[in-house]
Amino acid sequence: ELSFISLERGLRAFVKYVPRDVVRMMLAGEMESTNVMVRRVVSILFMDIAGFSTLCEKILSDQLMRLTQDYLQAMCEIIVRSRGTLDKFIGDCIMALWNAPRQLKHHERAAVGAALDM
């Protein structure tokens, strides 16, 4: 029972950053990790907070942490809602992509729509 609870917690955390349908595909065995590369056109977004370095010098660390957490959470929600995939955080920068790992028709529109929502 403890293993099940740990798995459930892990999946809840994972779903915050990976679209639910991708997690479902992985759990259903429809998406496996392979060493095979697939050539595909993707839309990629890099986004960060303008003036972040200057901001870091002006506010307290706990305020900076809350601001950064709130920002990253809000941006991730937009990415997931637009069926994008969070690739990584690089400091205050976010890298996200559309049309991988699952195919997404009109991924360009989804990526631009997400950027406009941000």
C-alpha positions, 0 to 999 in steps of 0.5 A: 500500500505504501508503494501505491501511495508513493507512486500516486504522489509521484504521478501527481507531481509529474502531471504538473509538468507533463500534459496529462494525456502524455502521462496517460499514454506512458501508463498505457504503454503507448509511449515508450522510451527508445533509442530511436530518433524521429525527425519532426518539426517542433515549435520551441519556446524560451521565456524568462523574466525580463530584468530578473538579475536586477530584481534579484538584487532588490528584493529579499530571497524569500520574496524572490523565491515566492515570485519565481515559484508563482511565475513558473507555476503560472507559465507551466499551466499555460504550457500544459493547457496549450498541449505543450511539453515542459522541457526544462527550467534554466534559472528563471528561463523556461524551455517548452515544446509542441509537437513532441513527444506526441504529435500535435496538429497546428502546433505552431498555433498552440505555441504562439497562443501560449506565448500570447497568453503569457 
